[in-house]
């Protein structure tokens, strides 16, 4: 069974849980086979690599980014019996405490939902082409060369 999915790139603040609830209501109307929903919300923090960060600009190349995100969901769907997946990722200027990413996964059982959600998030952080430029409180800017490890 091919699972449903939606990948959304947004350039302004969003409420991840409201968007997840709206998506579930719209895309899973009448579906009763899922017993688990797992989600992850990534939020911008105000520090990185020992420095205070006042904002971050995320850049991407739309076609390349969406293609890679679909590949990641395809890989997760081969490993776990997913019924639906939602990825929302922010681009543009982001400030501390704003949501950057939502990964939500629906499956019949919690093990598959948890594992697939974690897999998608980790692969997204390491394979999806997003470029981050941090504005430090010192007035300097820097490109982030490596994402923080997930474990």
C-alpha positions as CSV (number, residue, x, y, z in Angstrom):
1,X,0.0,0.0,0.0
2,X,1.4,3.4,-0.9
3,X,1.1,5.8,2.0
4,X,-0.2,9.3,1.6
5,X,2.2,12.2,2.2
6,X,2.4,16.0,2.1
7,X,5.6,18.1,2.1
8,X,5.2,21.8,2.7
9,X,8.0,24.4,2.7
10,X,6.8,27.7,4.3
11,X,8.5,31.1,4.5
12,X,6.7,32.5,7.6
13,X,6.0,31.3,11.1
14,X,3.6,28.4,11.5
15,X,1.9,26.5,14.3
16,X,3.0,22.9,13.7
17,X,0.3,21.3,15.9
18,X,-2.5,23.2,14.3
19,X,-1.2,22.4,10.8
20,X,-0.9,18.7,11.8
21,X,-4.5,18.6,13.1
22,X,-5.8,20.4,10.0
23,X,-3.9,18.0,7.7
24,X,-5.1,14.9,9.6
25,X,-8.7,16.1,9.4
26,X,-8.5,16.9,5.7
27,X,-6.4,13.9,4.5
28,X,-7.6,11.1,6.7
29,X,-11.3,11.6,6.7
30,X,-12.9,8.2,7.3
31,X,-9.7,6.3,7.8
32,X,-9.7,4.1,10.8
33,X,-6.7,1.8,10.4
34,X,-4.1,4.1,12.1
35,X,-3.6,3.5,15.8
36,X,-0.5,5.8,16.3
37,X,0.6,9.2,15.4
38,X,4.2,10.3,16.2
39,X,5.5,13.8,15.6
40,X,8.6,15.8,16.1
41,X,8.7,19.6,16.2
42,X,12.1,21.3,15.8
43,X,12.4,24.8,17.2
44,X,15.2,27.4,16.8
45,X,17.3,27.8,19.9
46,X,19.3,31.0,20.8
47,X,22.7,29.3,20.9
48,X,24.9,27.2,18.7
49,X,28.6,26.1,19.0
50,X,29.0,28.2,22.2
51,X,27.7,31.4,20.7
52,X,24.5,33.3,21.2
53,X,22.4,33.4,18.0
54,X,19.8,36.1,17.4
55,X,18.3,34.7,14.1
56,X,19.0,32.3,11.3
57,X,18.3,32.4,7.6
58,X,17.5,29.0,6.0
59,X,17.9,28.8,2.3
60,X,17.0,25.9,-0.1
61,X,16.7,25.0,-3.7
62,X,13.0,24.0,-4.0
63,X,13.0,21.2,-6.6
64,X,16.1,19.6,-5.1
65,X,14.8,19.9,-1.5
66,X,11.4,18.5,-2.2
67,X,12.9,15.6,-4.3
68,X,15.2,14.7,-1.4
69,X,12.4,14.9,1.2
70,X,10.3,12.5,-1.0
71,X,13.2,10.1,-1.2
72,X,13.5,10.1,2.6
73,X,9.8,9.4,3.0
74,X,10.0,6.6,0.3
75,X,12.8,5.0,2.3
76,X,10.9,5.2,5.6
77,X,7.8,3.7,3.8
78,X,9.9,0.7,2.7
79,X,11.0,0.1,6.3
80,X,7.8,0.7,8.2
81,X,4.1,0.4,7.3
82,X,3.2,4.0,7.2
83,X,-0.3,5.3,6.3
84,X,0.5,9.0,6.1
85,X,3.4,11.4,6.5
86,X,3.5,15.2,6.9
87,X,6.7,17.3,6.7
88,X,6.6,21.0,7.1
89,X,9.9,22.9,6.9
90,X,10.5,26.6,7.4
91,X,12.8,28.7,5.2
92,X,13.7,32.4,5.3
93,X,14.6,34.3,8.5
94,X,13.8,32.5,11.7
95,X,14.0,33.7,15.3
96,X,14.6,31.8,18.6
97,X,11.5,29.8,19.8
98,X,10.0,29.7,16.3
99,X,9.2,26.3,14.8
100,X,11.6,25.1,12.0
101,X,10.3,21.7,11.2
102,X,7.4,19.3,11.8
103,X,7.6,15.6,11.0
104,X,4.4,13.7,11.6
105,X,3.8,10.0,10.9
106,X,0.7,7.9,11.1
107,X,0.8,4.1,11.3
108,X,-1.2,1.2,12.8
109,X,1.2,0.8,15.7
110,X,3.4,3.1,17.9
111,X,6.7,1.3,17.2
112,X,6.5,2.0,13.5
113,X,5.3,5.5,14.0
114,X,8.1,6.4,16.5
115,X,10.8,4.7,14.5
116,X,9.8,6.2,11.2
117,X,9.4,9.7,12.6
118,X,12.9,9.5,14.1
119,X,14.4,8.1,10.9
120,X,12.8,10.8,8.7
121,X,14.0,13.6,11.0
122,X,17.5,12.3,11.2
123,X,17.8,11.8,7.4
124,X,16.2,15.2,6.8
125,X,18.9,16.8,9.0
126,X,21.7,15.1,7.2
127,X,20.5,14.7,3.6
128,X,18.0,17.4,2.8
129,X,19.6,20.4,1.1
130,X,18.9,23.3,3.5
131,X,21.6,25.9,4.1
132,X,21.7,27.8,7.4
133,X,23.3,31.2,8.1
134,X,23.3,32.3,11.7
135,X,23.3,36.0,12.8
136,X,25.2,36.1,16.1
137,X,24.5,38.6,18.9
138,X,28.1,39.9,18.3
139,X,27.0,41.2,14.9
140,X,28.8,38.5,12.9
141,X,27.2,36.1,10.5
142,X,28.4,32.5,9.8
143,X,27.2,29.6,7.7
144,X,26.5,26.4,9.7
145,X,28.8,23.7,8.4
146,X,27.4,20.7,10.2
147,X,24.1,19.9,11.9
148,X,24.0,19.1,15.5
149,X,24.0,15.3,16.1
150,X,20.6,13.8,16.9
151,X,21.9,11.4,19.6
